[in-house]
Amino acid sequence: MNSEMMQRLEQIQEELAALGAEAAEIFQENNPSLHDQGAAYGAFDFGISSNPYDTTLASLIESAQEEEYA
């Protein structure tokens, strides 16, 4: 995978993180109990997971980077 594609994938992951943070903020301001529920279950963590066995966009990007530099 070329570096331009890798950069775009990283940008997408950053955009997802920003959107998740924005969604969390909206819930926090307007419905704190739903925010707490969503935060507890990772509902605002787009493209990532706290479970190391989940396949996510972040883990796929990491694998592609490892292959590129191997």
HUNOR-V571660 format. One record per backbone hydrogen bond with DSSP energy under -1.0 kcal/mol. NH is the residue of the N-H (numbers start at 1). CO is the residue of the C=O. Records with the same first field share a line. If there is no record, write none. Layout:
NH: CO / CO
//
This chain:
6: 2
7: 3
8: 4
9: 5
10: 6
11: 7
12: 8
13: 9
14: 10
15: 11
16: 12
17: 13
18: 14
19: 15
20: 16
21: 17
22: 18
23: 19
24: 20
25: 21
26: 22
27: 23
28: 24
29: 25
30: 26
31: 27
35: 31
36: 32
37: 33
38: 34
39: 35
40: 36
41: 37
42: 39
43: 38
45: 42
46: 44
48: 45
54: 51
58: 47
60: 56
61: 57
62: 58
63: 59
64: 60
65: 61
66: 62
67: 63
68: 64
69: 65
//
